[in-house]
Amino acid sequence: MEEKIHIRTHIALTPFEPGDKPNLVLYLNDPVLYRNTLRIPSPYTDADAEQWLNIASENRALYGRTYNWAIRHTEHGVIGGIGAFLRTGVDGHLDEIGYWLGEPFRGQGIATDAARVMCAWLFETRPALVRIEAKVHSDNPASVRVLEKAGFEREGFARKHTIKNGELIDVILMARIRE
Ligand SMILES: CC(C)(COP(=O)(O)OP(=O)(O)OC[C@H]1O[C@@H](n2cnc3c(N)ncnc32)[C@H](O)[C@@H]1OP(=O)(O)O)[C@@H](O)C(=O)NCCC(=O)NCCS
C-alpha cells in the first residue's frame, strides 16, 4: 500500500526511505533546529540518520502504518518531518506531535499545512483520539504560531518542564481537541 498524504503542489507526507539520509544530514545540522527540539543530536551524523531511518522503518512494521512522516518535495526530496508519539497508543485518546522543517523552506506556511493535514489524518484514522498536544520551548514563537494556525490553543506555561544539556527549559503547552 502506498502511503502518501497530499499537502500542496509538490509537497506530500510520505514514509521515510533509505535514500533520505543525505537530506537528513543536510537539514538537521542546524543550530535553530537543535535548540528547539529534544531528540535531534548535534552534530547530526550519517550514523544518526541511519538510526532514525531504522526507527521509522521498525515503527512502520510494528504499527502497520506510518506515524513518523517525511515532508517530501517532488524536486528536493525530504525537506522536513512530522510525527506522532503515540502517547496512549494507537487506540488511545491522547497524542503528541512534533515536527521540523529544513531552513531553506521556512516561512512559506509549509509546517502549518503539514500540521493541519497531520491532525486531520490522525483524527480520521484514530476514532478514539480526542486530544493532540504539542510542547514548545518558550523561546520558539514560530512554532507556537504554526500550532495556532493549525487550530491549537495555548493551554499553559510549564515552568522548568524540560531539561536540555543540563538547562531547565520552560515550555508552552498547546492542544487541539477533536471538534
Ligand atoms: C517551527 C518551524 C517548523 C516553522 O516552520 P515554517 O514552515 O517556517 O512555519 P510556517 O511558515 O507555517 O509558519 C511560521 C509562522 O511563525 C511566524 N514566525 C516566524 N518567526 C517568528 C518569530 N520570531 N516570532 C513570531 N512569529 C514568528 C511566521 O511569521 C509565521 O506566521 P504567519 O503566517 O502568521 O506570518 C521551523 O521554523 C522549524 O523547523 N524550526 C526548528 C524546529 C522546531 O522548532 N520544531 C518545532 C518544535 S515544537
The ligand as a Tripos MOL2 file, in Angstrom:
@<TRIPOS>MOLECULE
LIG
   48    50     1     0     0
SMALL
NO_CHARGES

@<TRIPOS>ATOM
      1 C1          8.9610   25.9290   13.6640 C.3       1 LIG1
      2 C2          9.0790   25.5790   12.1900 C.3       1 LIG1
      3 C3          8.6170   24.1350   11.9620 C.3       1 LIG1
      4 C4          8.1720   26.5360   11.3860 C.3       1 LIG1
      5 O1          8.1610   26.1480   10.0230 O.3       1 LIG1
      6 P1          7.5940   27.1280    8.8790 P.3       1 LIG1
      7 O2          7.2330   26.3150    7.6850 O.co2     1 LIG1
      8 O3          8.5370   28.2570    8.6970 O.co2     1 LIG1
      9 O4          6.2590   27.6820    9.5580 O.3       1 LIG1
     10 P2          5.0890   28.4830    8.8180 P.3       1 LIG1
     11 O5          5.6630   29.2330    7.6420 O.co2     1 LIG1
     12 O6          3.9830   27.5290    8.5610 O.co2     1 LIG1
     13 O7          4.6080   29.4890    9.9520 O.3       1 LIG1
     14 C5          5.5500   30.2210   10.7270 C.3       1 LIG1
     15 C6          4.8190   31.3360   11.4380 C.3       1 LIG1
     16 O8          5.6400   31.7980   12.5040 O.3       1 LIG1
     17 C7          5.8540   33.1780   12.3760 C.3       1 LIG1
     18 N1          7.1560   33.4770   12.9370 N.ar      1 LIG1
     19 C8          8.3500   33.1160   12.4570 C.ar      1 LIG1
     20 N2          9.3240   33.5830   13.2690 N.ar      1 LIG1
     21 C9          8.7000   34.2270   14.2800 C.ar      1 LIG1
     22 C10         9.1560   34.9400   15.4190 C.ar      1 LIG1
     23 N3         10.4630   35.0440   15.7050 N.pl3     1 LIG1
     24 N4          8.2230   35.4810   16.2360 N.ar      1 LIG1
     25 C11         6.8960   35.3690   15.9760 C.ar      1 LIG1
     26 N5          6.4030   34.7020   14.9050 N.ar      1 LIG1
     27 C12         7.3150   34.1660   14.0640 C.ar      1 LIG1
     28 C13         5.7510   33.4300   10.8870 C.3       1 LIG1
     29 O9          5.5280   34.8110   10.6090 O.3       1 LIG1
     30 C14         4.5580   32.5370   10.5500 C.3       1 LIG1
     31 O10         3.3270   33.0920   10.9750 O.3       1 LIG1
     32 P3          2.3510   33.9400    9.9870 P.3       1 LIG1
     33 O11         1.9660   33.0070    8.8720 O.co2     1 LIG1
     34 O12         1.2040   34.3360   10.8690 O.co2     1 LIG1
     35 O13         3.1580   35.1040    9.4690 O.co2     1 LIG1
     36 C15        10.5360   25.7290   11.6700 C.3       1 LIG1
     37 O14        10.9720   27.0280   11.9580 O.3       1 LIG1
     38 C16        11.4920   24.7310   12.2950 C.2       1 LIG1
     39 O15        11.6550   23.6300   11.8080 O.2       1 LIG1
     40 N6         12.1530   25.1310   13.3960 N.am      1 LIG1
     41 C17        13.1090   24.2600   14.0880 C.3       1 LIG1
     42 C18        12.4500   23.0300   14.6810 C.3       1 LIG1
     43 C19        11.2690   23.3630   15.5700 C.2       1 LIG1
     44 O16        11.2040   24.4180   16.1810 O.2       1 LIG1
     45 N7         10.3140   22.4280   15.6100 N.am      1 LIG1
     46 C20         9.1390   22.5870   16.4460 C.3       1 LIG1
     47 C21         9.4200   22.0800   17.8350 C.3       1 LIG1
     48 S1          7.9910   22.3600   18.8780 S.3       1 LIG1
@<TRIPOS>BOND
     1     1     2 1
     2     2     3 1
     3     2     4 1
     4     2    36 1
     5     4     5 1
     6     5     6 1
     7     6     7 2
     8     6     8 1
     9     6     9 1
    10     9    10 1
    11    10    11 2
    12    10    12 1
    13    10    13 1
    14    13    14 1
    15    14    15 1
    16    15    16 1
    17    15    30 1
    18    16    17 1
    19    17    18 1
    20    17    28 1
    21    18    19 ar
    22    18    27 ar
    23    19    20 ar
    24    20    21 ar
    25    21    22 ar
    26    21    27 ar
    27    22    23 1
    28    22    24 ar
    29    24    25 ar
    30    25    26 ar
    31    26    27 ar
    32    28    29 1
    33    28    30 1
    34    30    31 1
    35    31    32 1
    36    32    33 2
    37    32    34 1
    38    32    35 1
    39    36    37 1
    40    36    38 1
    41    38    39 2
    42    38    40 1
    43    40    41 1
    44    41    42 1
    45    42    43 1
    46    43    44 2
    47    43    45 1
    48    45    46 1
    49    46    47 1
    50    47    48 1
@<TRIPOS>SUBSTRUCTURE
     1 LIG1         1 GROUP 0 **** ****
